[in-house]
Amino acid sequence: MTDEQFQQRLRGIFTEEAREHLAQIDVGLVALEQAPEPQRAALHERVLKVLHTLKGAARTVDELELERLCHALEGVLAAARETGAHPTAEQFDLLHKAAAAARQVVDAPGLRSRKVAGLLAAQVDAVARALPAQASAPPAPGDAPLPAAAGAGVSVPAAPDQDADDEPDAGPGDGSDEDPGERIRVDGRCIDSIRAHAEALLPVELKLRHHVEELRGIAAGIATRRREGPAAIGADDGADLELACTRLAARLEHTGKELHGVRARLFDAALETALVPSAAALNELPALVRNLARGHGKEVRLETRGADVDIDRRVLGVVREALIHLVTNAVDHGIETPAQRGAAGKDPVGRIEIVVAQRDARLVSVRVADDGAGIDTEAVARAAARRAGLTDAELAQMSEQQRVHLALRAGVSTRAEVTPVSGRGVGLAIVADKVAASGGQLVVATAPGAGASFELLLPVGVASLRALVVDVAGARYAVPLAGLEAVRSEAQAEIRTVEGRETVLAGTRVLPLVRLAALFGTARPGQEDARGVVIVASAGGQSFGMLADAIVAEQDVLPKSFGPLLRRVRYFSGAAQLGDGMLAPVIALDDVAARGLTGTSGAPAAMAPVAGPRRVLVVEDSVTSRLLLKHILEGAGCGVDTAVDGLDALSRLRAGRYDAVVSDVEMPNMDGLALTAAIRANPATAELPVILVTSLQTPEQREAGLRAGADAYFTKGSFDQDRLLATVRRVAGMEAP
């Protein structure tokens, strides 16, 4: 290892360690500000130890300004401990700024961050020198610290044992958008478990190879008898072959169960390595609450429970982001000023409680509750009406719970002006989107004058999802099982029309009904009265029925997000690949509840009848782009087949007839330009329309595509669904007569 490589490795270890220490310092400063006199000595000692450790680590990587800043903070706490002086709220503001500057040096080391750290170190030194005089002077009225955060539920975590690997690291880098170079600490027992289960796969693999040889032997025997002529295969031979195939199928089934068991154990062991305590998301909140409350002239006490509940690191990213938005919303919108709370007979100090609890083996609950004014549902309804164009009649039909959930829509805010903290109606919408994308649910409750609560029900791990696979207009979709209540046939469900809206009778309840084919824009003419199954679901604080054509299966699926190009696809949170290779969009139940039941679903209107069905071949190596194009074209009434590259496409073109090809350009094995040239060179496909959809955007690249023989060229950066459909209809002869 070269000196440069060693320094890079050392810097990476330092960054990981420093982030952990800084999180403890943030929590410790807030706890110190609020702690009564008897508890301060112990807190001083614990924070001083963390600062001293961080100072030594900074010295090893030559971060001199960070070392100086830590030394200055040590000086303040040591002076406070020795003299009994307690820093004022304004002095604590400076200490928090110093901790933030230290984090900046760690996360983004550079001349600017180091200069800021040096300047703050000098100011913190001045506070340390002033504390002894402060201790002997009588306290001024403004010197009493504001109870801006922290309380019984906030404590400074003990410094971790640097030689132990018994806990995964949970630094600020953890989250859904993971840094591929990020280091995490893993329990050695997890590694041993993974190794043992991986080794157990070898005998299963050998069994499968043996079964393959058996199958080849049966096939060879059949081929030999066929060459000898039909007379060579007697009744006894046929019975023997049938028996051999039956036995082989039974052995394969048994081996498949073995493989499933080993895979499940290996999967669980791998997930264990990704579990981290939820404290990683909770520890940064006390400082946030304290600073927000100070900025709004409010007094807020934060209480947290369940810091030791383990969560998947990717779920933790969702929790961390959601908590930041929910806590900000509680301080800014929910908690009243001390004067307002006093007039209402409340404690002047507002209270925010965060509880993390394990609901069962698959679900974790994160509940954020405050004792503020609650959600003004009338104001939310008016804001939603302005934003989404809801009519008075539609608002009148909504229950109180439905009105509350309108606050989760993007752009809905009860603030008349935009502040640096809120006013754009984005925060709660982000929370709802993140929870839906992870396969969870968000439950909102409020009581006028008594506060509001937001409960996030999230999977412990996001790697797999138990889902119901349904068929809708010939396409398959995955519905998260966690949000479903019942499944029944249409006859049992008794679909009826009440006041112009379709409803379903489920037991003793009359629930609104959503026809998924109509919602997704894939309904086919003449199928309005087709029978199917009704799935009773619950999301967005309400229950409703969804009509699908059939239930295909109940199984575990591996959901994947659509990627950065498709950050928000209405009604879908991602996609999963099924056992037969088909891609199934994962239905976002919260989205269906929010937009599918209010008459503003935005479902595309059915296209005009065409001369006949058209078949389109989509050629795309990206699963996300392939799913998007397939969904768009099927929604327009096309039959769609897919290929993963140019060679796969040529094979499909030889086997079937298509009316158009929609292809990417950059693909492995054979790219879109070579595919287009091959299509034009073959007399059987020379006239087949080809549309290229790619990320290549320069004029030269576009010219190369058209020169290869493409009929049209679209770039993903300026992708327009309507233009694509219009082009496909034109080149494939789909205009209505």
C-alpha positions in Angstrom: 0.0 0.0 0.0 1.4 3.4 -1.0 1.6 6.4 1.3 -1.2 8.1 -0.6 -3.4 5.0 -0.4 -2.8 4.8 3.3 -3.6 8.4 3.8 -6.9 8.0 1.9 -7.8 5.0 4.0 -6.9 6.8 7.2 -9.0 9.8 6.1 -12.0 7.5 5.5 -11.7 5.9 8.9 -11.4 9.4 10.5 -14.5 10.7 8.7 -16.6 7.8 9.9 -15.4 8.1 13.5 -15.8 11.9 13.5 -19.4 11.8 12.3 -20.3 9.5 15.1 -18.6 11.7 17.7 -20.2 14.9 16.3 -23.7 13.3 16.5 -23.0 12.6 20.2 -21.7 16.2 20.7 -24.9 17.7 19.2 -27.1 15.6 21.5 -24.9 16.4 24.5 -25.0 20.1 24.0 -28.8 20.1 23.8 -29.1 17.9 26.9 -26.6 20.2 28.8 -28.7 23.3 28.0 -31.8 21.7 29.5 -30.4 19.6 32.3 -31.0 20.7 35.9 -28.0 21.4 38.1 -27.5 17.9 39.6 -27.3 16.3 36.2 -24.8 18.7 34.6 -21.6 17.3 36.1 -22.1 13.8 34.5 -23.1 15.4 31.2 -20.0 17.6 31.2 -17.8 14.6 31.7 -19.3 12.5 28.9 -19.2 15.3 26.3 -15.7 16.3 27.3 -14.5 12.7 26.7 -16.1 12.7 23.2 -14.5 16.1 22.4 -11.1 14.9 23.6 -11.3 11.7 21.4 -12.3 13.8 18.4 -9.5 16.2 19.0 -6.9 13.4 19.0 -8.4 11.9 15.8 -8.2 15.3 14.1 -4.6 15.6 15.1 -3.7 12.3 13.4 -5.0 13.6 10.0 -3.5 17.1 10.4 -6.9 18.9 10.7 -5.4 21.6 12.9 -8.4 24.0 12.8 -10.7 21.1 13.9 -8.3 20.2 16.7 -8.3 23.9 17.8 -12.1 24.1 17.7 -12.5 20.9 19.8 -10.0 22.3 22.3 -12.0 25.6 22.5 -15.2 23.6 23.2 -13.4 21.6 25.8 -12.4 24.9 27.4 -16.0 26.1 27.7 -17.3 22.9 29.2 -14.3 22.6 31.6 -14.8 26.2 32.8 -18.5 25.5 33.3 -17.8 22.3 35.2 -15.2 24.0 37.5 -17.0 27.3 38.2 -20.6 26.1 38.1 -21.4 28.7 35.5 -24.1 27.8 33.0 -23.8 29.3 29.5 -26.6 31.5 28.3 -28.9 30.6 25.4 -26.9 32.9 23.2 -23.7 31.3 24.2 -25.2 27.9 23.5 -26.1 29.2 20.0 -22.4 29.8 19.5 -21.5 26.3 20.7 -24.0 24.8 18.3 -22.5 26.9 15.4 -19.1 25.6 16.4 -20.3 21.9 16.3 -21.9 22.6 12.8 -18.6 24.1 11.6 -16.8 21.0 12.9 -19.2 18.8 10.9 -18.5 20.9 7.8 -14.7 20.4 8.1 -15.3 16.6 8.3 -17.8 16.4 5.4 -16.3 19.0 3.1 -12.7 19.8 4.1 -11.4 22.9 2.3 -10.0 26.3 2.9 -13.4 27.9 3.5 -14.6 25.4 6.1 -11.3 25.4 7.9 -11.3 29.2 8.0 -14.8 29.3 9.5 -13.7 26.7 12.1 -10.7 28.9 13.1 -12.8 32.0 13.5 -15.3 30.2 15.6 -12.6 28.7 17.8 -11.5 32.2 18.7 -15.1 33.2 19.7 -15.6 30.0 21.7 -12.3 30.7 23.6 -13.7 34.1 24.5 -16.8 32.4 26.0 -14.5 30.1 28.1 -12.7 33.1 29.4 -15.9 34.9 30.3 -17.5 32.0 32.2 -15.7 32.5 35.5 -16.8 36.1 35.8 -20.3 35.0 34.7 -20.4 32.5 37.6 -19.8 35.3 40.2 -22.3 37.7 38.7 -26.0 37.5 39.5 -28.0 36.0 36.7 -29.6 38.4 34.3 -33.3 37.8 33.4 -32.3 36.9 29.8 -29.6 34.5 30.9 -31.9 31.6 31.8 -31.7 29.0 29.0 -34.8 28.5 27.0 -36.2 25.0 27.2 -36.0 24.8 23.4 -35.5 21.0 23.0 -34.4 18.0 24.8 -35.8 16.6 28.0 -36.4 13.3 29.6 -36.2 11.4 26.4 -32.8 12.9 25.3 -29.5 11.5 26.5 -25.9 11.4 25.3 -25.1 8.0 23.9 -22.0 6.4 25.5 -18.9 6.6 23.4 -18.5 3.4 21.4 -15.7 0.9 22.0 -13.4 1.5 19.1 -12.1 -2.0 19.2 -15.5 -3.7 19.1 -17.5 -4.5 16.0 -20.7 -5.3 17.7 -22.8 -2.5 16.2 -23.2 -1.4 12.6 -22.1 2.2 12.0 -24.9 4.7 11.4 -23.3 7.9 10.4 -25.0 10.7 8.5 -24.1 9.0 5.2 -26.6 6.2 5.8 -29.7 6.4 3.7 -31.5 5.4 0.6 -28.9 7.0 -1.7 -25.9 5.1 -0.4 -22.3 6.1 -1.1 -20.8 3.0 -2.7 -17.5 3.8 -0.9 -19.1 4.1 2.5 -17.7 1.9 5.3 -19.9 0.2 7.8 -19.0 -2.0 10.8 -20.6 -5.4 10.8 -20.9 -7.9 13.6 -18.5 -10.8 12.9 -21.3 -13.3 13.7 -23.2 -12.0 10.7 -20.3 -12.6 8.4 -19.9 -16.1 9.8 -23.6 -16.8 9.2 -23.5 -15.5 5.6 -20.5 -17.7 4.9 -22.2 -20.8 6.4 -25.3 -20.3 4.3 -23.4 -19.6 1.2 -21.4 -22.8 1.6 -24.8 -24.7 2.1 -25.6 -23.6 -1.5 -22.9 -25.9 -2.9 -24.7 -29.3 -2.3 -27.9 -27.8 -3.7 -26.1 -26.7 -6.8 -24.6 -30.2 -7.2 -28.1 -31.7 -6.9 -29.4 -29.3 -9.6 -26.6 -30.3 -11.9 -27.4 -34.0 -11.4 -31.0 -33.3 -12.2 -30.0 -31.5 -15.4 -28.0 -34.6 -16.4 -31.0 -36.8 -15.7 -33.1 -34.6 -17.9 -30.6 -34.8 -20.7 -30.6 -38.6 -20.3 -34.4 -38.7 -20.7 -34.2 -36.4 -23.7 -31.5 -38.5 -25.3 -33.5 -41.7 -24.8 -36.6 -40.1 -26.5 -34.4 -38.9 -29.4 -33.0 -42.4 -29.9 -36.4 -44.0 -30.0 -37.7 -41.4 -32.4 -34.8 -42.2 -34.8 -35.7 -45.8 -34.6 -39.2 -45.0 -35.8 -42.6 -44.6 -34.2 -42.9 -48.4 -33.9 -39.9 -48.4 -31.5 -41.9 -46.6 -28.8 -44.2 -49.0 -27.3 -46.8 -48.6 -24.6 -44.4 -49.8 -21.9 -41.7 -47.3 -23.1 -44.2 -44.5 -22.9 -45.2 -45.5 -19.4 -41.5 -45.7 -18.4 -40.8 -42.2 -19.7 -43.8 -40.8 -17.9 -42.7 -42.4 -14.7 -39.1 -41.1 -15.1 -40.4 -37.6 -15.8 -42.7 -37.7 -12.7 -39.9 -38.9 -10.4 -37.6 -36.2 -11.8 -40.2 -33.5 -11.3 -40.6 -34.6 -7.6 -36.9 -34.5 -7.1 -36.7 -31.1 -8.7 -39.5 -29.9 -6.4 -37.7 -31.2 -3.3 -34.4 -29.6 -4.4 -36.3 -26.3 -5.1 -37.6 -26.3 -1.6 -34.1 -26.9 -0.3 -32.8 -24.0 -2.4 -35.6 -21.8 -1.1 -34.8 -22.5 2.5 -31.1 -21.9 2.1 -31.8 -18.7 0.1 -34.2 -17.4 2.7 -31.6 -18.1 5.5 -28.9 -16.4 3.5 -31.2 -13.5 2.7 -32.0 -13.0 6.4 -28.3 -13.2 7.4 -27.5 -10.6 4.8 -30.2 -8.3 6.1 -28.9 -8.6 9.6 -25.7 -6.9 8.4 -27.7 -3.9 7.2 -29.6 -3.4 10.4 -28.7 -0.3 12.5 -30.3 1.2 15.6 -32.8 3.9 14.9 -30.8 6.2 17.2 -28.8 7.1 14.1 -31.9 9.0 12.9 -33.0 10.3 16.3 -29.7 11.8 17.6 -29.6 14.7 15.1 -33.1 15.9 16.0 -32.6 17.6 19.4 -30.3 20.3 17.9 -32.7 20.7 15.0 -35.7 21.2 17.3 -33.8 23.5 19.6 -32.6 25.8 16.8 -36.1 25.8 15.1 -37.8 26.7 18.3 -35.3 29.5 19.1 -35.9 30.9 15.7 -39.6 31.0 16.1 -39.7 32.3 19.7 -41.2 29.0 21.0 -40.4 26.6 23.8 -40.4 23.0 22.8 -39.4 19.8 24.6 -38.4 16.8 22.5 -38.9 13.3 23.9 -37.7 10.1 22.1 -38.2 6.4 22.8 -37.1 3.3 20.9 -33.6 4.4 19.9 -32.4 0.8 20.2 -34.9 -0.6 17.6 -33.0 -2.0 14.6 -34.0 -0.9 11.1 -32.6 -1.6 7.6 -30.1 1.1 6.6 -32.2 2.0 3.5 -35.4 2.3 5.6 -33.4 4.4 8.1 -32.8 6.8 5.2 -36.5 7.2 4.8 -37.0 7.6 8.5 -34.3 10.2 8.8 -35.7 12.4 6.0 -39.3 11.9 7.2 -38.4 12.9 10.8 -36.7 16.1 9.7 -39.8 17.2 7.8 -42.3 16.1 10.4 -40.4 17.7 13.3 -40.0 20.9 11.3 -43.7 20.9 10.5 -44.5 20.3 14.2 -42.4 23.2 15.4 -43.4 25.6 12.6 -47.1 24.8 12.2 -48.2 22.8 15.3 -46.7 24.1 18.5 -48.0 27.5 19.5 -46.0 30.4 21.1 -45.8 30.5 24.9 -48.4 33.3 25.0 -50.8 31.4 22.9 -50.4 28.2 24.9 -50.8 30.1 28.2 -54.0 31.7 26.9 -55.3 28.2 26.0 -54.4 26.8 29.5 -51.5 24.7 28.2 -48.0 24.3 29.5 -45.9 27.1 27.9 -43.4 24.5 26.8 -44.7 22.5 23.8 -44.0 18.8 23.6 -43.0 16.6 20.6 -42.8 12.9 21.2 -41.1 10.4 18.8 -41.7 6.7 19.4 -40.0 3.9 17.4 -41.5 0.5 18.1 -41.4 -2.9 16.5 -44.9 -3.8 15.4 -44.2 -7.3 14.3 -41.4 -9.3 12.5 -42.0 -7.3 9.3 -43.1 -3.8 10.3 -41.7 -1.0 12.4 -43.8 2.0 13.6 -42.4 5.5 13.8 -44.8 7.9 15.5 -44.4 11.6 15.7 -46.9 13.4 17.9 -47.2 17.0 19.2 -49.5 18.7 21.6 -50.0 21.8 19.5 -53.0 23.3 17.8 -53.7 20.4 15.5 -54.3 20.5 11.7 -56.8 23.1 10.4 -58.7 20.8 8.1 -60.8 23.6 6.7 -57.7 25.6 5.7 -56.1 22.5 4.2 -59.3 21.8 2.2 -59.3 25.4 0.9 -55.6 25.2 0.0 -56.1 21.8 -1.8 -59.1 23.2 -3.7 -57.0 26.0 -5.0 -54.1 23.7 -5.9 -55.9 20.7 -7.3 -59.1 22.4 -8.5 -61.4 20.4 -6.2 -65.0 21.6 -6.3 -67.2 22.4 -3.3 -69.2 19.3 -4.0 -66.1 17.0 -4.0 -64.9 18.6 -0.7 -68.4 18.1 0.8 -68.3 14.4 0.1 -64.9 14.0 1.8 -64.7 12.7 5.4 -62.7 14.5 8.0 -59.9 11.9 7.6 -59.8 12.4 3.9 -59.5 16.2 4.4 -56.6 15.6 6.8 -54.7 13.6 4.2 -55.1 16.4 1.6 -52.2 18.0 3.6 -49.9 15.3 2.1 -50.4 16.6 -1.5 -47.6 18.5 -3.1 -48.2 22.3 -3.1 -50.8 22.3 -0.3 -49.9 24.7 2.4 -51.9 26.7 4.9 -49.2 29.4 5.0 -49.9 32.6 3.1 -46.2 33.4 2.7 -43.1 31.4 2.0 -40.5 31.4 4.8 -37.1 29.7 4.8 -38.7 26.9 6.8 -42.1 26.3 5.1 -44.8 27.6 2.9 -44.3 25.7 -0.3 -46.4 22.6 0.7 -43.5 20.3 -0.1 -42.4 18.7 3.2 -45.4 16.5 4.0 -45.7 15.5 0.3 -42.0 14.3 0.4 -42.8 12.2 3.5 -45.8 10.6 1.8 -43.9 9.8 -1.3 -40.9 8.3 0.6 -43.2 6.1 2.7 -45.1 4.9 -0.3 -41.9 4.2 -2.3 -40.6 2.0 0.6 -43.9 -0.1 0.7 -45.1 1.5 3.9 -48.2 3.4 5.1 -48.7 6.9 6.6 -51.5 7.4 9.1 -52.4 10.9 10.1 -54.6 11.9 13.1 -55.5 15.3 14.6 -57.6 16.8 17.3 -58.4 20.6 17.3 -56.3 22.3 20.0 -54.8 19.0 21.2 -52.2 18.3 18.5 -51.5 16.0 15.6 -49.7 12.7 15.0 -48.1 11.1 12.0 -47.4 7.3 12.2 -45.1 5.7 9.6 -45.6 2.0 9.2 -42.5 0.8 7.4 -41.0 -2.6 6.6 -38.0 -3.6 8.8 -36.1 -4.2 5.5 -37.0 -2.9 2.0 -35.2 -5.7 0.1 -38.4 -7.8 -0.4 -42.1 -7.1 -0.3 -45.0 -9.5 0.1 -47.5 -8.7 -2.6 -50.6 -9.8 -4.4 -50.0 -10.0 -8.1 -53.2 -9.1 -10.1 -54.1 -9.0 -13.7 -55.6 -5.8 -15.1 -56.5 -5.5 -18.8 -53.9 -8.1 -19.7 -51.1 -6.5 -17.6 -49.8 -7.6 -14.2 -49.4 -5.4 -11.2 -48.1 -6.0 -7.6 -50.2 -4.7 -4.7 -48.5 -4.5 -1.3 -50.1 -7.1 1.0 -49.7 -4.9 4.1 -52.3 -2.5 2.8 -55.0 -5.1 1.9 -58.0 -6.2 4.0 -59.9 -8.7 1.9 -60.3 -10.2 -1.6 -63.7 -11.2 -2.9 -65.4 -12.0 -6.2 -67.5 -9.3 -7.9 -70.7 -11.2 -7.1 -69.8 -11.4 -3.4 -68.8 -7.8 -3.4 -72.1 -6.5 -4.9 -71.0 -3.5 -7.0 -73.6 -0.7 -7.0 -73.9 2.9 -8.2 -74.7 5.3 -5.4 -75.2 9.0 -6.3 -73.3 8.6 -9.5 -70.3 6.9 -8.0 -69.6 3.1 -8.1 -69.4 1.5 -4.6 -68.8 -2.0 -3.4 -70.6 -3.7 -0.5 -67.9 -5.4 1.6 -69.5 -7.0 4.6 -71.6 -4.3 6.3 -69.6 -1.4 4.7 -70.3 0.5 1.5 -66.9 1.5 0.1 -66.0 3.6 -2.9 -64.8 1.5 -5.9 -61.8 2.1 -8.2 -61.7 0.3 -11.5 -57.9 -0.1 -11.9 -58.1 -0.5 -15.7 -59.9 2.9 -16.0 -57.6 4.5 -13.5 -54.5 3.4 -15.4 -56.0 4.2 -18.8 -55.8 0.6 -20.0 -59.5 -0.2 -20.2 -60.5 -1.8 -23.4 -63.8 -1.1 -25.3 -66.6 -3.5 -24.4 -65.0 -4.6 -21.2 -66.8 -2.2 -18.9 -69.1 -5.0 -17.7 -66.5 -7.7 -17.4 -66.4 -9.6 -14.2 -63.4 -9.7 -11.9 -62.3 -9.6 -8.3 -62.6 -6.7 -5.7 -59.6 -6.1 -3.5 -60.5 -4.2 -0.3 -57.6 -1.9 0.7 -56.8 0.7 3.3 -54.6 3.7 2.8 -54.7 7.5 3.3 -56.9 7.0 6.4 -59.8 5.3 4.4 -60.9 2.0 3.0 -61.9 1.4 -0.6 -62.3 -1.4 -3.2 -60.2 -1.9 -6.3 -61.5 -3.9 -9.2 -59.0 -6.2 -11.1 -59.6 -8.9 -13.6 -58.0 -11.7 -11.7 -55.6 -12.7 -8.9 -52.5 -14.2 -10.3 -50.5 -15.1 -7.2 -49.4 -14.1 -3.7 -45.6 -14.0 -3.5 -42.5 -12.1 -2.3 -41.2 -9.6 -4.9 -38.1 -7.5 -5.0 -39.3 -3.9 -5.7 -37.0 -1.4 -7.4 -37.5 2.3 -7.8 -37.9 3.8 -11.3 -34.7 5.7 -11.0 -33.8 9.4 -11.2 -35.5 9.9 -14.6 -38.9 9.0 -13.1 -38.9 10.4 -9.6 -42.7 10.4 -9.4 -45.0 8.2 -11.5 -48.6 8.6 -10.6 -50.2 5.5 -8.9 -46.9 3.5 -8.9 -44.0 3.4 -6.4 -41.7 1.1 -8.4 -41.6 -2.1 -10.3 -40.7 -5.8 -9.6 -39.7 -8.7 -11.8 -41.9 -11.7 -11.6 -40.9 -15.4 -11.9 -41.7 -15.6 -15.6 -39.6 -12.5 -16.3 -42.5 -10.1 -16.7 -42.2 -6.7 -15.0 -45.0 -5.7 -12.7 -45.5 -2.1 -11.5 -46.0 -1.8 -7.8 -49.2 0.0 -7.0 -48.9 2.9 -4.5 -52.1 2.5 -2.4 -51.7 6.0 -0.9 -51.7 7.5 -4.4 -54.8 5.6 -5.4 -56.6 6.7 -2.2 -55.5 10.4 -2.7 -56.2 10.7 -6.4 -58.3 7.8 -7.5 -61.3 8.5 -5.3 -61.8 12.2 -5.6 -62.7 12.5 -9.3 -59.3 14.1 -10.0 -57.3 11.0 -10.8 -56.1 12.3 -14.1 -56.5 8.9 -15.7 -55.9 9.3 -19.5 -58.9 9.2 -21.6 -59.4 6.1 -23.8 -58.0 6.5 -27.3 -60.3 6.6 -30.3 -60.9 3.2 -31.9 -58.3 2.2 -34.5 -58.4 0.0 -37.5 -56.9 -2.9 -35.5 -54.5 -3.8 -32.8 -50.9 -2.8 -33.4 -47.9 -4.7 -32.1 -44.8 -2.8 -31.0 -41.4 -4.1 -30.1 -39.6 -2.1 -27.3 -35.8 -2.6 -27.3 -34.2 -1.2 -24.2 -31.5 -2.6 -21.8 -32.6 -0.4 -18.9 -35.4 -2.1 -16.9 -36.8 1.3 -15.8 -37.0 2.7 -19.3 -38.3 -0.6 -20.7 -41.2 -0.6 -18.1 -42.0 3.0 -18.8 -42.2 2.6 -22.6 -44.2 -0.6 -22.3 -46.7 1.0 -19.9 -47.2 4.0 -22.1 -47.7 2.0 -25.3 -50.0 -0.6 -23.6 -52.0 2.3 -22.3 -52.5 3.5 -25.9 -53.9 0.1 -26.9 -50.8 -1.5 -28.4 -49.6 -5.0 -27.8 -46.1 -4.7 -26.6 -43.2 -7.2 -26.6 -39.8 -6.3 -25.2 -36.1 -7.1 -26.0 -33.0 -6.4 -24.0 -30.7 -5.5 -26.8 -30.4 -5.5 -30.6 -29.6 -9.2 -31.0 -32.6 -10.1 -28.9 -34.7 -7.8 -31.0 -33.6 -9.4 -34.3 -34.4 -12.8 -32.9 -38.0 -11.6 -32.0 -38.4 -9.9 -35.4 -37.6 -13.2 -37.2 -40.2 -15.1 -35.0 -43.1 -12.6 -35.2 -44.7 -9.6 -37.0 -44.6 -6.1 -35.6 -46.0 -2.8 -36.7 -43.2 -0.6 -35.2 -39.9 -0.8 -33.2 -39.1 1.6 -30.4 -35.5 1.2 -29.4 -32.7 2.7 -27.3 -29.4 3.5 -29.0 -26.8 2.6 -26.4 -27.1 -1.1 -25.6 -24.7 -4.1 -25.2 -24.1 -6.7 -27.8 -25.8 -4.7 -30.6 -26.8 -1.0 -30.3 -29.8 0.7 -31.7 -28.0 2.1 -34.7 -26.8 -1.3 -35.8 -30.2 -2.8 -35.1 -31.8 -0.1 -37.3 -29.3 -0.8 -40.1 -30.0 -4.6 -39.8 -33.8 -4.0 -40.0 -33.4 -1.9 -43.2 -31.0 -4.4 -44.8 -33.5 -7.3 -44.4 -36.2 -7.2 -47.2 -38.8 -8.7 -44.8 -38.4 -5.7 -42.4 -37.0 -3.0 -44.6 -40.3 -0.9 -44.3 -40.8 -1.5 -40.6 -41.0 1.9 -38.8 -38.2 2.4 -36.2 -38.3 5.1 -33.5 -35.1 5.7 -31.4 -35.5 6.9 -27.8 -32.1 7.7 -26.2 -30.1 9.9 -23.9 -27.8 10.9 -26.8 -28.7 14.5 -27.5 -26.1 16.1 -29.8 -27.0 17.0 -33.4 -24.4 14.6 -34.7 -25.8 11.7 -32.7 -29.3 12.5 -33.8 -28.2 12.7 -37.4 -26.4 9.3 -37.1 -29.7 7.8 -35.8 -31.7 9.2 -38.7 -29.0 8.3 -41.2 -29.1 4.7 -40.0 -32.8 4.6 -41.2 -34.8 5.6 -38.1 -38.2 7.2 -38.7 -38.1 9.4 -35.6 -35.7 10.2 -32.8 -36.5 11.3 -29.2 -34.2 12.2 -26.4 -34.9 11.1 -22.8 -34.0 14.5 -21.4 -36.9 16.2 -23.2 -39.2 13.1 -23.3 -42.8 13.8 -24.2 -45.3 11.0 -23.8 -47.9 12.6 -26.1 -45.4 13.2 -28.9 -44.1 9.7 -28.7 -47.7 8.2 -28.9 -48.6 10.6 -31.8 -45.5 9.4 -33.7 -46.1 5.7 -33.0 -49.7 6.2 -34.2 -48.5 8.0 -37.3 -45.7 5.6 -38.4 -47.7 2.5 -37.5 -50.8 3.6 -39.3 -52.9 3.9 -36.2 -54.9 7.0 -37.1 -58.6 6.5 -36.7 -60.4 6.1 -40.0 
